Amino acid sequence: MPNRYVLPPLVAGVLTGSKADLGFITRIRRITVRHVGQATMKIATTGYPKSRRVAATKRELKAAFADIEQLNIYVGGLSPSFSFDSRCTRRPRLSGEVVASVSVARDLTAIMQLYPVSRETYGEAAVGQFASQIVPAIRRWLLAQCSKPTTAILGCEQMIVEWTDDRHCTHFTRYL
């Protein structure tokens, strides 16, 4: 049985009303069309032990990256720890634990992964520093990458955030 939609009296009156009323309907139609077919940011969380923590909460991530449409965020990471892609030949030397990585592919889709790290080594001060300094830096880098034309990115560009004893270090890599 086909679905039947009943219009409220106000909308039904507007549909048969004057040109000014039809302009109102056109504006609503534009808003609807704008949202159809757009990708939205997605956040997925995987489980990790209570002895470990991630660098940011879902609420902080939503607030910082809500307007970046082609972004998928994985809290807890797709894998339990960071590993370089096999296509990456120029690997930076990492001396601490990787807490986050952001990758932008050729088609300008982005994946951000937050890895669980030990609560003993990654304290409250580190979480605060990540939220106040690193998240805005990731946002700036991500917006700069997404504003490039698709022909400017040859393969995959990646930003890696590492925690070494008392500070965050960022590394940048490219691979095909």
N, C-alpha and C positions, 0 to 999 in steps of 0.2 A: 504494500500500500504506500503510495507516495506521501511524503511529508507535506502538510499544508501549513502555511504560515499565515497567521492573522496579524495584521498591522494594528497597532494602537490607534485610537481615533485621531490623535494629534498628527501622527505621521501620515495616515490616510488622508487627512484634510490638506496636508502640505503637498502631497503628491498630486492632488487635483487643484491646487491653489494657484496663486499668481507667479510671475517670473521671479520675484524676490524670494518667494518660498522655494522655488526650484533651485535658486542659487545656494540656499541653505543645504539642500539635498546634495548638490554637487560638492560642497565642502566636505560633507560627511563621506561621500564616495571617495574623494581623494585621500582622506585619512585612511580609509579601509584599504585602498589599493596600495598605499605606501607600506603597510605592514604585511601584506600578503607576499609570500615568497622570499622574505628577508631571513637570513640566518641570524640567530641570536646567540649570545654568549651562553655556554653551558658549563656547569660545574658538577663534577662527579667526585665522590669521596670513597676511598677504599679504607678498609679497616687496618689499624696498626695498634701495637701494644700500648698500654698506658705509660710504660716507661719511656716512650718516645713521643715527640711532638713535631708539629710542622711550624713553619715560620709565620704563617698568617691564618686567620680564621676565614671561614666562608663569607661572613658579613663584611670584613675588610676588603676581600677580593671583589665582592659584588659592588661595593661602593667605588672602588678604584677603576674597575674594568667593565662596568655595565654597558658603556656606550660603544665598546669595540665588538662588532658583530661577529667577526670571523674567528673568535677565540674559544677554545675548549680548555678548561682548567681541570686538572686532576689533582685533588688533594690526597696525599698519600702515595702519589705517583702511579704510573702504569706498571712499574716494577719496584721492588723494595729499595733499590739503590740506583744511583746514576751509573750509566755506562756510555761510552762514546759509541756513536754509530760506526759501523765497519767501513763506511765510505769516507770517514773523516781521517785525513792523513796528517794534518798539522794539528796535533793535539796539545793544548796547553798543559803545563805541569801543575797538577793539583796536589796541594799539601794538606788540605783539610777535608771536611765533609761537604758535599754538594747539598745545598738546601733547596735550590730551585733551578729550573732550566726553562728557557722559552725558545721555541723553534718556530721559524716562519718559512713556509714552503713556497715554491714557485707560484702557486695559485693564490698566494696571499692569505692562506689559512694559517692560523697560529695555534700552537699547543703549549700550554704552560703546565709544568709539573712541579709540585712541591713534595719533597721527599721527607719522610720522617727521620729525625735525628734524635740522639740521646738527650734526655732532659738534663742530665748532669753537665754535658758539654755546651748545650745550647739553652742558656738561661733566659730569664725575663728581660734582661737588658738587651740581649741579642734580638729577641722578638720585637721589642720596641724600636731598635735601630732598623730592623728590616722594614717595619711599617712606616717609619718616618723618612728613611733615606732610600732604601732599595726599591720599594714598590713604586714611588714616583719615577725613579730612574728606569725601571722596567717599562712603565707606561710610556715615557718619552721615547725609548728605544723602539717599542712596539708600534707606536704611532708613526714614527719615522720610517720603519720598515713597511708598514701597510700603505703609506702614502707614495711609495715608489711605484713606477709602472711595472707591470708584470715582466717586462723584458729586462729589467734591471737586476732581478734576482735570478742568478744562474741555477742554483740548486736549492739548498737549505741554509739559512743563516740562523745561528744559535747564540744565545746569551746564557752563560752558566754563572750561577751565584754560589760562591764557596764560603764556608765559615772556617776561619783559621783562628784558633784560640781566643782572639779578642776583637776581630773585625771581619767584615764581609769583603770579599774580593770578587770582581766580575771579570769574566773572560769571554771573548768572542771568537767563534769559529765559523767556517764556511766549508761546505762539502757539496758534491754533486748528487 
